Amino acid sequence: ADYSVKDSRATTKAATVPTVAQPDVNDFYVHLSRTDGSVDKTWSKVSEMSQTEKFPVGKYNLEMYYGDINDEGFDKPYYYGTTEFTIYDGEVSEPQVKATLCNTMVSVDYTDAFKAYFTDYKAIIHSGGGDYITFESSETRAAYVKPGTISMSLTLTNREGNTVTIEPAAIPNAQPKTHYRITFDVNGGEVGDAVLVITFDETTEDGGEV
């Protein structure tokens, strides 16, 4: 398993940086199939595979994965990898599969200035065709969602008790194996009339303030 991700630039005042979930390779699901369809076998875990099982010669496809791309949320990564190989008569084949993260990671952080100005707040993100995932004010984990367009909403309650919900700009082309960090701030931490600043940090584009 390749646990690496393209992480966001550390240009904000984020207090926490969630790390990618790293499931044990022995818990990955395995699917072995012969290209002519004569062999089709699965193991629910790598650890259940036999070290001495024999298969007929021919061309094969080997898949390994963990999780489900349609099952989004916290602590729900989806890893997938596949390779083609050939089994020859009287030889031992040793195919190698690299499974990588197929989700987009999204985490939300709030600066101290933001927390001081708003008494309650939560963010909700939504991938195209996916689930609505709520980041409560105390949530520090990253959510795993489908790549593509990711929209969001932010519900805020200020010190006077006024509540408003806004919909900032979406992430239009979120990439797999990439961690997007969204930081909510007020006035860049300075005093004065409240100006909400939402920063999208990423490595696949120049980033900036929206």
PyMOL CGO cylinders between C-alpha atoms (Angstrom):
from pymol import cmd
from pymol.cgo import CYLINDER

trace = [
    CYLINDER, 0.00, 0.00, 0.00, 1.16, 3.49, -0.89, 0.3, 1, 1, 1, 1, 1, 1,
    CYLINDER, 1.16, 3.49, -0.89, -0.04, 5.77, 1.92, 0.3, 1, 1, 1, 1, 1, 1,
    CYLINDER, -0.04, 5.77, 1.92, 1.34, 8.99, 0.46, 0.3, 1, 1, 1, 1, 1, 1,
    CYLINDER, 1.34, 8.99, 0.46, -0.90, 11.94, -0.46, 0.3, 1, 1, 1, 1, 1, 1,
    CYLINDER, -0.90, 11.94, -0.46, -0.31, 15.35, -1.99, 0.3, 1, 1, 1, 1, 1, 1,
    CYLINDER, -0.31, 15.35, -1.99, -0.74, 17.51, 1.08, 0.3, 1, 1, 1, 1, 1, 1,
    CYLINDER, -0.74, 17.51, 1.08, -1.79, 21.12, 1.29, 0.3, 1, 1, 1, 1, 1, 1,
    CYLINDER, -1.79, 21.12, 1.29, 0.69, 23.92, 1.70, 0.3, 1, 1, 1, 1, 1, 1,
    CYLINDER, 0.69, 23.92, 1.70, 1.23, 24.99, 5.30, 0.3, 1, 1, 1, 1, 1, 1,
    CYLINDER, 1.23, 24.99, 5.30, 0.41, 28.63, 4.55, 0.3, 1, 1, 1, 1, 1, 1,
    CYLINDER, 0.41, 28.63, 4.55, -2.41, 29.04, 7.03, 0.3, 1, 1, 1, 1, 1, 1,
    CYLINDER, -2.41, 29.04, 7.03, -2.71, 29.13, 10.79, 0.3, 1, 1, 1, 1, 1, 1,
    CYLINDER, -2.71, 29.13, 10.79, -4.13, 25.64, 10.93, 0.3, 1, 1, 1, 1, 1, 1,
    CYLINDER, -4.13, 25.64, 10.93, -3.79, 24.08, 14.36, 0.3, 1, 1, 1, 1, 1, 1,
    CYLINDER, -3.79, 24.08, 14.36, -4.00, 20.46, 13.23, 0.3, 1, 1, 1, 1, 1, 1,
    CYLINDER, -4.00, 20.46, 13.23, -3.06, 18.52, 10.12, 0.3, 1, 1, 1, 1, 1, 1,
    CYLINDER, -3.06, 18.52, 10.12, -4.87, 15.16, 9.94, 0.3, 1, 1, 1, 1, 1, 1,
    CYLINDER, -4.87, 15.16, 9.94, -2.76, 12.31, 8.57, 0.3, 1, 1, 1, 1, 1, 1,
    CYLINDER, -2.76, 12.31, 8.57, -3.97, 9.81, 5.99, 0.3, 1, 1, 1, 1, 1, 1,
    CYLINDER, -3.97, 9.81, 5.99, -5.53, 6.59, 7.32, 0.3, 1, 1, 1, 1, 1, 1,
    CYLINDER, -5.53, 6.59, 7.32, -3.19, 3.64, 6.90, 0.3, 1, 1, 1, 1, 1, 1,
    CYLINDER, -3.19, 3.64, 6.90, -5.04, 0.30, 7.03, 0.3, 1, 1, 1, 1, 1, 1,
    CYLINDER, -5.04, 0.30, 7.03, -2.96, -2.83, 7.45, 0.3, 1, 1, 1, 1, 1, 1,
    CYLINDER, -2.96, -2.83, 7.45, -2.12, -4.44, 4.09, 0.3, 1, 1, 1, 1, 1, 1,
    CYLINDER, -2.12, -4.44, 4.09, -3.10, -7.82, 5.54, 0.3, 1, 1, 1, 1, 1, 1,
    CYLINDER, -3.10, -7.82, 5.54, -6.69, -6.52, 5.73, 0.3, 1, 1, 1, 1, 1, 1,
    CYLINDER, -6.69, -6.52, 5.73, -6.92, -5.69, 2.01, 0.3, 1, 1, 1, 1, 1, 1,
    CYLINDER, -6.92, -5.69, 2.01, -9.43, -7.57, -0.16, 0.3, 1, 1, 1, 1, 1, 1,
    CYLINDER, -9.43, -7.57, -0.16, -7.93, -9.62, -3.03, 0.3, 1, 1, 1, 1, 1, 1,
    CYLINDER, -7.93, -9.62, -3.03, -9.47, -10.59, -6.37, 0.3, 1, 1, 1, 1, 1, 1,
    CYLINDER, -9.47, -10.59, -6.37, -7.62, -12.92, -8.76, 0.3, 1, 1, 1, 1, 1, 1,
    CYLINDER, -7.62, -12.92, -8.76, -9.00, -13.66, -12.22, 0.3, 1, 1, 1, 1, 1, 1,
    CYLINDER, -9.00, -13.66, -12.22, -7.71, -15.35, -15.36, 0.3, 1, 1, 1, 1, 1, 1,
    CYLINDER, -7.71, -15.35, -15.36, -8.27, -13.31, -18.51, 0.3, 1, 1, 1, 1, 1, 1,
    CYLINDER, -8.27, -13.31, -18.51, -10.20, -16.15, -20.21, 0.3, 1, 1, 1, 1, 1, 1,
    CYLINDER, -10.20, -16.15, -20.21, -12.64, -16.29, -17.28, 0.3, 1, 1, 1, 1, 1, 1,
    CYLINDER, -12.64, -16.29, -17.28, -11.73, -19.82, -16.21, 0.3, 1, 1, 1, 1, 1, 1,
    CYLINDER, -11.73, -19.82, -16.21, -10.42, -18.67, -12.80, 0.3, 1, 1, 1, 1, 1, 1,
    CYLINDER, -10.42, -18.67, -12.80, -12.14, -16.15, -10.56, 0.3, 1, 1, 1, 1, 1, 1,
    CYLINDER, -12.14, -16.15, -10.56, -11.26, -16.19, -6.89, 0.3, 1, 1, 1, 1, 1, 1,
    CYLINDER, -11.26, -16.19, -6.89, -11.47, -13.75, -4.00, 0.3, 1, 1, 1, 1, 1, 1,
    CYLINDER, -11.47, -13.75, -4.00, -10.08, -13.48, -0.50, 0.3, 1, 1, 1, 1, 1, 1,
    CYLINDER, -10.08, -13.48, -0.50, -11.62, -11.11, 2.03, 0.3, 1, 1, 1, 1, 1, 1,
    CYLINDER, -11.62, -11.11, 2.03, -8.14, -10.50, 3.46, 0.3, 1, 1, 1, 1, 1, 1,
    CYLINDER, -8.14, -10.50, 3.46, -4.59, -10.89, 2.22, 0.3, 1, 1, 1, 1, 1, 1,
    CYLINDER, -4.59, -10.89, 2.22, -3.85, -12.86, 5.37, 0.3, 1, 1, 1, 1, 1, 1,
    CYLINDER, -3.85, -12.86, 5.37, -6.31, -15.55, 4.24, 0.3, 1, 1, 1, 1, 1, 1,
    CYLINDER, -6.31, -15.55, 4.24, -4.38, -16.36, 1.05, 0.3, 1, 1, 1, 1, 1, 1,
    CYLINDER, -4.38, -16.36, 1.05, -2.51, -19.66, 0.87, 0.3, 1, 1, 1, 1, 1, 1,
    CYLINDER, -2.51, -19.66, 0.87, 1.23, -19.60, 0.31, 0.3, 1, 1, 1, 1, 1, 1,
    CYLINDER, 1.23, -19.60, 0.31, 1.16, -22.86, -1.68, 0.3, 1, 1, 1, 1, 1, 1,
    CYLINDER, 1.16, -22.86, -1.68, -2.03, -22.73, -3.80, 0.3, 1, 1, 1, 1, 1, 1,
    CYLINDER, -2.03, -22.73, -3.80, -1.52, -23.61, -7.48, 0.3, 1, 1, 1, 1, 1, 1,
    CYLINDER, -1.52, -23.61, -7.48, -3.25, -22.15, -10.54, 0.3, 1, 1, 1, 1, 1, 1,
    CYLINDER, -3.25, -22.15, -10.54, -3.23, -23.11, -14.23, 0.3, 1, 1, 1, 1, 1, 1,
    CYLINDER, -3.23, -23.11, -14.23, -0.83, -21.33, -16.57, 0.3, 1, 1, 1, 1, 1, 1,
    CYLINDER, -0.83, -21.33, -16.57, -2.14, -18.24, -18.34, 0.3, 1, 1, 1, 1, 1, 1,
    CYLINDER, -2.14, -18.24, -18.34, -2.60, -14.50, -18.08, 0.3, 1, 1, 1, 1, 1, 1,
    CYLINDER, -2.60, -14.50, -18.08, -4.15, -13.11, -14.91, 0.3, 1, 1, 1, 1, 1, 1,
    CYLINDER, -4.15, -13.11, -14.91, -5.36, -9.89, -13.34, 0.3, 1, 1, 1, 1, 1, 1,
    CYLINDER, -5.36, -9.89, -13.34, -4.80, -9.25, -9.64, 0.3, 1, 1, 1, 1, 1, 1,
    CYLINDER, -4.80, -9.25, -9.64, -6.74, -6.56, -7.74, 0.3, 1, 1, 1, 1, 1, 1,
    CYLINDER, -6.74, -6.56, -7.74, -6.32, -5.39, -4.16, 0.3, 1, 1, 1, 1, 1, 1,
    CYLINDER, -6.32, -5.39, -4.16, -8.51, -2.88, -2.40, 0.3, 1, 1, 1, 1, 1, 1,
    CYLINDER, -8.51, -2.88, -2.40, -9.68, -1.63, 0.97, 0.3, 1, 1, 1, 1, 1, 1,
    CYLINDER, -9.68, -1.63, 0.97, -12.95, 0.16, 1.68, 0.3, 1, 1, 1, 1, 1, 1,
    CYLINDER, -12.95, 0.16, 1.68, -15.58, 1.39, -0.79, 0.3, 1, 1, 1, 1, 1, 1,
    CYLINDER, -15.58, 1.39, -0.79, -15.42, 4.55, -2.92, 0.3, 1, 1, 1, 1, 1, 1,
    CYLINDER, -15.42, 4.55, -2.92, -19.17, 5.06, -2.37, 0.3, 1, 1, 1, 1, 1, 1,
    CYLINDER, -19.17, 5.06, -2.37, -18.85, 4.86, 1.42, 0.3, 1, 1, 1, 1, 1, 1,
    CYLINDER, -18.85, 4.86, 1.42, -17.73, 8.38, 2.31, 0.3, 1, 1, 1, 1, 1, 1,
    CYLINDER, -17.73, 8.38, 2.31, -16.96, 9.92, 5.67, 0.3, 1, 1, 1, 1, 1, 1,
    CYLINDER, -16.96, 9.92, 5.67, -14.40, 10.07, 8.45, 0.3, 1, 1, 1, 1, 1, 1,
    CYLINDER, -14.40, 10.07, 8.45, -12.00, 7.15, 8.79, 0.3, 1, 1, 1, 1, 1, 1,
    CYLINDER, -12.00, 7.15, 8.79, -13.29, 5.65, 5.51, 0.3, 1, 1, 1, 1, 1, 1,
    CYLINDER, -13.29, 5.65, 5.51, -10.39, 5.57, 3.04, 0.3, 1, 1, 1, 1, 1, 1,
    CYLINDER, -10.39, 5.57, 3.04, -10.62, 3.64, -0.23, 0.3, 1, 1, 1, 1, 1, 1,
    CYLINDER, -10.62, 3.64, -0.23, -7.40, 2.14, -1.55, 0.3, 1, 1, 1, 1, 1, 1,
    CYLINDER, -7.40, 2.14, -1.55, -7.18, 0.31, -4.88, 0.3, 1, 1, 1, 1, 1, 1,
    CYLINDER, -7.18, 0.31, -4.88, -4.50, -1.22, -7.06, 0.3, 1, 1, 1, 1, 1, 1,
    CYLINDER, -4.50, -1.22, -7.06, -4.32, -3.73, -9.91, 0.3, 1, 1, 1, 1, 1, 1,
    CYLINDER, -4.32, -3.73, -9.91, -1.74, -5.47, -12.09, 0.3, 1, 1, 1, 1, 1, 1,
    CYLINDER, -1.74, -5.47, -12.09, -1.58, -8.02, -14.90, 0.3, 1, 1, 1, 1, 1, 1,
    CYLINDER, -1.58, -8.02, -14.90, 0.82, -10.95, -14.81, 0.3, 1, 1, 1, 1, 1, 1,
    CYLINDER, 0.82, -10.95, -14.81, 1.42, -14.38, -16.32, 0.3, 1, 1, 1, 1, 1, 1,
    CYLINDER, 1.42, -14.38, -16.32, 1.74, -17.77, -14.66, 0.3, 1, 1, 1, 1, 1, 1,
    CYLINDER, 1.74, -17.77, -14.66, 4.19, -20.07, -16.50, 0.3, 1, 1, 1, 1, 1, 1,
    CYLINDER, 4.19, -20.07, -16.50, 4.43, -23.83, -16.30, 0.3, 1, 1, 1, 1, 1, 1,
    CYLINDER, 4.43, -23.83, -16.30, 6.45, -25.01, -13.31, 0.3, 1, 1, 1, 1, 1, 1,
    CYLINDER, 6.45, -25.01, -13.31, 7.33, -21.48, -12.15, 0.3, 1, 1, 1, 1, 1, 1,
    CYLINDER, 7.33, -21.48, -12.15, 6.35, -19.33, -9.19, 0.3, 1, 1, 1, 1, 1, 1,
    CYLINDER, 6.35, -19.33, -9.19, 4.84, -15.99, -10.16, 0.3, 1, 1, 1, 1, 1, 1,
    CYLINDER, 4.84, -15.99, -10.16, 5.33, -13.03, -7.84, 0.3, 1, 1, 1, 1, 1, 1,
    CYLINDER, 5.33, -13.03, -7.84, 3.06, -10.21, -9.03, 0.3, 1, 1, 1, 1, 1, 1,
    CYLINDER, 3.06, -10.21, -9.03, 3.39, -6.85, -7.27, 0.3, 1, 1, 1, 1, 1, 1,
    CYLINDER, 3.39, -6.85, -7.27, 0.41, -4.57, -6.71, 0.3, 1, 1, 1, 1, 1, 1,
    CYLINDER, 0.41, -4.57, -6.71, 0.58, -0.97, -5.45, 0.3, 1, 1, 1, 1, 1, 1,
    CYLINDER, 0.58, -0.97, -5.45, -2.70, 0.18, -3.92, 0.3, 1, 1, 1, 1, 1, 1,
    CYLINDER, -2.70, 0.18, -3.92, -3.11, 3.95, -3.60, 0.3, 1, 1, 1, 1, 1, 1,
    CYLINDER, -3.11, 3.95, -3.60, -5.70, 6.24, -2.04, 0.3, 1, 1, 1, 1, 1, 1,
    CYLINDER, -5.70, 6.24, -2.04, -8.54, 6.87, -4.51, 0.3, 1, 1, 1, 1, 1, 1,
    CYLINDER, -8.54, 6.87, -4.51, -10.44, 9.34, -2.30, 0.3, 1, 1, 1, 1, 1, 1,
    CYLINDER, -10.44, 9.34, -2.30, -10.04, 13.06, -1.91, 0.3, 1, 1, 1, 1, 1, 1,
    CYLINDER, -10.04, 13.06, -1.91, -9.20, 14.04, 1.68, 0.3, 1, 1, 1, 1, 1, 1,
    CYLINDER, -9.20, 14.04, 1.68, -10.82, 17.18, 3.07, 0.3, 1, 1, 1, 1, 1, 1,
    CYLINDER, -10.82, 17.18, 3.07, -10.14, 18.70, 6.48, 0.3, 1, 1, 1, 1, 1, 1,
    CYLINDER, -10.14, 18.70, 6.48, -11.48, 21.87, 8.08, 0.3, 1, 1, 1, 1, 1, 1,
    CYLINDER, -11.48, 21.87, 8.08, -9.73, 24.15, 10.54, 0.3, 1, 1, 1, 1, 1, 1,
    CYLINDER, -9.73, 24.15, 10.54, -10.71, 27.34, 12.37, 0.3, 1, 1, 1, 1, 1, 1,
    CYLINDER, -10.71, 27.34, 12.37, -8.29, 30.00, 13.58, 0.3, 1, 1, 1, 1, 1, 1,
    CYLINDER, -8.29, 30.00, 13.58, -8.38, 31.33, 17.14, 0.3, 1, 1, 1, 1, 1, 1,
    CYLINDER, -8.38, 31.33, 17.14, -9.77, 34.64, 15.87, 0.3, 1, 1, 1, 1, 1, 1,
    CYLINDER, -9.77, 34.64, 15.87, -12.63, 32.80, 14.18, 0.3, 1, 1, 1, 1, 1, 1,
    CYLINDER, -12.63, 32.80, 14.18, -13.39, 30.79, 17.33, 0.3, 1, 1, 1, 1, 1, 1,
    CYLINDER, -13.39, 30.79, 17.33, -13.39, 33.97, 19.42, 0.3, 1, 1, 1, 1, 1, 1,
    CYLINDER, -13.39, 33.97, 19.42, -15.88, 35.74, 17.16, 0.3, 1, 1, 1, 1, 1, 1,
    CYLINDER, -15.88, 35.74, 17.16, -18.39, 32.93, 16.57, 0.3, 1, 1, 1, 1, 1, 1,
    CYLINDER, -18.39, 32.93, 16.57, -20.01, 31.06, 19.44, 0.3, 1, 1, 1, 1, 1, 1,
    CYLINDER, -20.01, 31.06, 19.44, -21.12, 28.14, 17.29, 0.3, 1, 1, 1, 1, 1, 1,
    CYLINDER, -21.12, 28.14, 17.29, -20.26, 26.94, 13.80, 0.3, 1, 1, 1, 1, 1, 1,
    CYLINDER, -20.26, 26.94, 13.80, -20.18, 23.88, 11.57, 0.3, 1, 1, 1, 1, 1, 1,
    CYLINDER, -20.18, 23.88, 11.57, -19.23, 23.11, 8.00, 0.3, 1, 1, 1, 1, 1, 1,
    CYLINDER, -19.23, 23.11, 8.00, -20.86, 20.62, 5.63, 0.3, 1, 1, 1, 1, 1, 1,
    CYLINDER, -20.86, 20.62, 5.63, -19.18, 19.30, 2.49, 0.3, 1, 1, 1, 1, 1, 1,
    CYLINDER, -19.18, 19.30, 2.49, -20.79, 17.36, -0.36, 0.3, 1, 1, 1, 1, 1, 1,
    CYLINDER, -20.79, 17.36, -0.36, -19.21, 15.57, -3.31, 0.3, 1, 1, 1, 1, 1, 1,
    CYLINDER, -19.21, 15.57, -3.31, -21.15, 15.14, -6.53, 0.3, 1, 1, 1, 1, 1, 1,
    CYLINDER, -21.15, 15.14, -6.53, -23.53, 12.21, -6.01, 0.3, 1, 1, 1, 1, 1, 1,
    CYLINDER, -23.53, 12.21, -6.01, -22.07, 11.56, -2.57, 0.3, 1, 1, 1, 1, 1, 1,
    CYLINDER, -22.07, 11.56, -2.57, -23.00, 12.04, 1.05, 0.3, 1, 1, 1, 1, 1, 1,
    CYLINDER, -23.00, 12.04, 1.05, -23.31, 15.23, 3.09, 0.3, 1, 1, 1, 1, 1, 1,
    CYLINDER, -23.31, 15.23, 3.09, -20.57, 15.20, 5.71, 0.3, 1, 1, 1, 1, 1, 1,
    CYLINDER, -20.57, 15.20, 5.71, -20.76, 17.50, 8.72, 0.3, 1, 1, 1, 1, 1, 1,
    CYLINDER, -20.76, 17.50, 8.72, -17.69, 18.93, 10.44, 0.3, 1, 1, 1, 1, 1, 1,
    CYLINDER, -17.69, 18.93, 10.44, -18.81, 19.94, 13.90, 0.3, 1, 1, 1, 1, 1, 1,
    CYLINDER, -18.81, 19.94, 13.90, -16.86, 22.72, 15.60, 0.3, 1, 1, 1, 1, 1, 1,
    CYLINDER, -16.86, 22.72, 15.60, -14.66, 20.21, 17.46, 0.3, 1, 1, 1, 1, 1, 1,
    CYLINDER, -14.66, 20.21, 17.46, -13.98, 17.92, 14.47, 0.3, 1, 1, 1, 1, 1, 1,
    CYLINDER, -13.98, 17.92, 14.47, -10.28, 17.52, 13.66, 0.3, 1, 1, 1, 1, 1, 1,
    CYLINDER, -10.28, 17.52, 13.66, -10.38, 14.44, 11.41, 0.3, 1, 1, 1, 1, 1, 1,
    CYLINDER, -10.38, 14.44, 11.41, -10.25, 14.47, 7.62, 0.3, 1, 1, 1, 1, 1, 1,
    CYLINDER, -10.25, 14.47, 7.62, -13.19, 13.20, 5.58, 0.3, 1, 1, 1, 1, 1, 1,
    CYLINDER, -13.19, 13.20, 5.58, -12.73, 10.87, 2.62, 0.3, 1, 1, 1, 1, 1, 1,
    CYLINDER, -12.73, 10.87, 2.62, -14.97, 11.68, -0.37, 0.3, 1, 1, 1, 1, 1, 1,
    CYLINDER, -14.97, 11.68, -0.37, -15.23, 11.04, -4.09, 0.3, 1, 1, 1, 1, 1, 1,
    CYLINDER, -15.23, 11.04, -4.09, -13.01, 13.16, -6.31, 0.3, 1, 1, 1, 1, 1, 1,
    CYLINDER, -13.01, 13.16, -6.31, -14.65, 15.83, -8.47, 0.3, 1, 1, 1, 1, 1, 1,
    CYLINDER, -14.65, 15.83, -8.47, -16.64, 18.88, -7.48, 0.3, 1, 1, 1, 1, 1, 1,
    CYLINDER, -16.64, 18.88, -7.48, -16.93, 19.33, -3.72, 0.3, 1, 1, 1, 1, 1, 1,
    CYLINDER, -16.93, 19.33, -3.72, -19.40, 21.94, -2.49, 0.3, 1, 1, 1, 1, 1, 1,
    CYLINDER, -19.40, 21.94, -2.49, -19.67, 23.24, 1.06, 0.3, 1, 1, 1, 1, 1, 1,
    CYLINDER, -19.67, 23.24, 1.06, -21.81, 25.28, 3.39, 0.3, 1, 1, 1, 1, 1, 1,
    CYLINDER, -21.81, 25.28, 3.39, -20.95, 27.02, 6.64, 0.3, 1, 1, 1, 1, 1, 1,
    CYLINDER, -20.95, 27.02, 6.64, -23.41, 27.77, 9.44, 0.3, 1, 1, 1, 1, 1, 1,
    CYLINDER, -23.41, 27.77, 9.44, -22.31, 30.49, 11.86, 0.3, 1, 1, 1, 1, 1, 1,
    CYLINDER, -22.31, 30.49, 11.86, -23.70, 31.94, 15.09, 0.3, 1, 1, 1, 1, 1, 1,
    CYLINDER, -23.70, 31.94, 15.09, -22.08, 35.17, 16.33, 0.3, 1, 1, 1, 1, 1, 1,
    CYLINDER, -22.08, 35.17, 16.33, -21.87, 36.59, 19.84, 0.3, 1, 1, 1, 1, 1, 1,
    CYLINDER, -21.87, 36.59, 19.84, -25.20, 38.40, 19.41, 0.3, 1, 1, 1, 1, 1, 1,
    CYLINDER, -25.20, 38.40, 19.41, -26.92, 35.07, 18.72, 0.3, 1, 1, 1, 1, 1, 1,
    CYLINDER, -26.92, 35.07, 18.72, -27.50, 35.71, 15.00, 0.3, 1, 1, 1, 1, 1, 1,
    CYLINDER, -27.50, 35.71, 15.00, -27.19, 32.62, 12.81, 0.3, 1, 1, 1, 1, 1, 1,
    CYLINDER, -27.19, 32.62, 12.81, -26.50, 32.54, 9.09, 0.3, 1, 1, 1, 1, 1, 1,
    CYLINDER, -26.50, 32.54, 9.09, -25.64, 29.83, 6.55, 0.3, 1, 1, 1, 1, 1, 1,
    CYLINDER, -25.64, 29.83, 6.55, -23.41, 30.67, 3.60, 0.3, 1, 1, 1, 1, 1, 1,
    CYLINDER, -23.41, 30.67, 3.60, -22.17, 28.64, 0.64, 0.3, 1, 1, 1, 1, 1, 1,
    CYLINDER, -22.17, 28.64, 0.64, -18.58, 29.52, -0.27, 0.3, 1, 1, 1, 1, 1, 1,
    CYLINDER, -18.58, 29.52, -0.27, -17.07, 28.62, -3.62, 0.3, 1, 1, 1, 1, 1, 1,
    CYLINDER, -17.07, 28.62, -3.62, -16.74, 24.91, -4.29, 0.3, 1, 1, 1, 1, 1, 1,
    CYLINDER, -16.74, 24.91, -4.29, -13.57, 22.97, -5.02, 0.3, 1, 1, 1, 1, 1, 1,
    CYLINDER, -13.57, 22.97, -5.02, -14.25, 22.40, -8.75, 0.3, 1, 1, 1, 1, 1, 1,
    CYLINDER, -14.25, 22.40, -8.75, -11.88, 19.57, -9.60, 0.3, 1, 1, 1, 1, 1, 1,
    CYLINDER, -11.88, 19.57, -9.60, -10.73, 17.83, -6.44, 0.3, 1, 1, 1, 1, 1, 1,
    CYLINDER, -10.73, 17.83, -6.44, -8.16, 15.16, -7.18, 0.3, 1, 1, 1, 1, 1, 1,
    CYLINDER, -8.16, 15.16, -7.18, -7.73, 11.68, -5.67, 0.3, 1, 1, 1, 1, 1, 1,
    CYLINDER, -7.73, 11.68, -5.67, -4.78, 11.03, -3.39, 0.3, 1, 1, 1, 1, 1, 1,
    CYLINDER, -4.78, 11.03, -3.39, -4.85, 14.71, -2.45, 0.3, 1, 1, 1, 1, 1, 1,
    CYLINDER, -4.85, 14.71, -2.45, -5.53, 16.38, 0.89, 0.3, 1, 1, 1, 1, 1, 1,
    CYLINDER, -5.53, 16.38, 0.89, -7.41, 19.69, 0.72, 0.3, 1, 1, 1, 1, 1, 1,
    CYLINDER, -7.41, 19.69, 0.72, -7.33, 21.86, 3.84, 0.3, 1, 1, 1, 1, 1, 1,
    CYLINDER, -7.33, 21.86, 3.84, -9.95, 24.57, 4.32, 0.3, 1, 1, 1, 1, 1, 1,
    CYLINDER, -9.95, 24.57, 4.32, -9.23, 27.27, 6.90, 0.3, 1, 1, 1, 1, 1, 1,
    CYLINDER, -9.23, 27.27, 6.90, -11.84, 29.68, 8.25, 0.3, 1, 1, 1, 1, 1, 1,
    CYLINDER, -11.84, 29.68, 8.25, -10.54, 32.94, 9.69, 0.3, 1, 1, 1, 1, 1, 1,
    CYLINDER, -10.54, 32.94, 9.69, -11.79, 36.39, 10.68, 0.3, 1, 1, 1, 1, 1, 1,
    CYLINDER, -11.79, 36.39, 10.68, -9.74, 39.48, 9.72, 0.3, 1, 1, 1, 1, 1, 1,
    CYLINDER, -9.74, 39.48, 9.72, -6.58, 37.43, 9.48, 0.3, 1, 1, 1, 1, 1, 1,
    CYLINDER, -6.58, 37.43, 9.48, -6.58, 37.43, 13.27, 0.3, 1, 1, 1, 1, 1, 1,
    CYLINDER, -6.58, 37.43, 13.27, -6.73, 41.23, 13.50, 0.3, 1, 1, 1, 1, 1, 1,
    CYLINDER, -6.73, 41.23, 13.50, -9.28, 43.38, 15.34, 0.3, 1, 1, 1, 1, 1, 1,
    CYLINDER, -9.28, 43.38, 15.34, -11.98, 45.35, 13.54, 0.3, 1, 1, 1, 1, 1, 1,
    CYLINDER, -11.98, 45.35, 13.54, -15.24, 44.67, 11.74, 0.3, 1, 1, 1, 1, 1, 1,
    CYLINDER, -15.24, 44.67, 11.74, -15.60, 41.00, 11.05, 0.3, 1, 1, 1, 1, 1, 1,
    CYLINDER, -15.60, 41.00, 11.05, -14.40, 39.96, 7.58, 0.3, 1, 1, 1, 1, 1, 1,
    CYLINDER, -14.40, 39.96, 7.58, -14.69, 36.24, 7.01, 0.3, 1, 1, 1, 1, 1, 1,
    CYLINDER, -14.69, 36.24, 7.01, -11.73, 34.75, 5.12, 0.3, 1, 1, 1, 1, 1, 1,
    CYLINDER, -11.73, 34.75, 5.12, -11.91, 31.23, 3.70, 0.3, 1, 1, 1, 1, 1, 1,
    CYLINDER, -11.91, 31.23, 3.70, -8.65, 29.78, 2.41, 0.3, 1, 1, 1, 1, 1, 1,
    CYLINDER, -8.65, 29.78, 2.41, -8.36, 26.69, 0.25, 0.3, 1, 1, 1, 1, 1, 1,
    CYLINDER, -8.36, 26.69, 0.25, -4.88, 25.20, 0.47, 0.3, 1, 1, 1, 1, 1, 1,
    CYLINDER, -4.88, 25.20, 0.47, -3.86, 22.64, -2.13, 0.3, 1, 1, 1, 1, 1, 1,
    CYLINDER, -3.86, 22.64, -2.13, -0.86, 21.55, -4.14, 0.3, 1, 1, 1, 1, 1, 1,
    CYLINDER, -0.86, 21.55, -4.14, -2.53, 20.87, -7.47, 0.3, 1, 1, 1, 1, 1, 1,
    CYLINDER, -2.53, 20.87, -7.47, -3.36, 24.54, -8.07, 0.3, 1, 1, 1, 1, 1, 1,
    CYLINDER, -3.36, 24.54, -8.07, -1.90, 27.87, -6.99, 0.3, 1, 1, 1, 1, 1, 1,
    CYLINDER, -1.90, 27.87, -6.99, -4.37, 28.16, -4.13, 0.3, 1, 1, 1, 1, 1, 1,
    CYLINDER, -4.37, 28.16, -4.13, -5.23, 31.54, -2.64, 0.3, 1, 1, 1, 1, 1, 1,
    CYLINDER, -5.23, 31.54, -2.64, -8.06, 33.23, -0.85, 0.3, 1, 1, 1, 1, 1, 1,
    CYLINDER, -8.06, 33.23, -0.85, -11.70, 33.02, -1.93, 0.3, 1, 1, 1, 1, 1, 1,
]
cmd.load_cgo(trace, "trace")
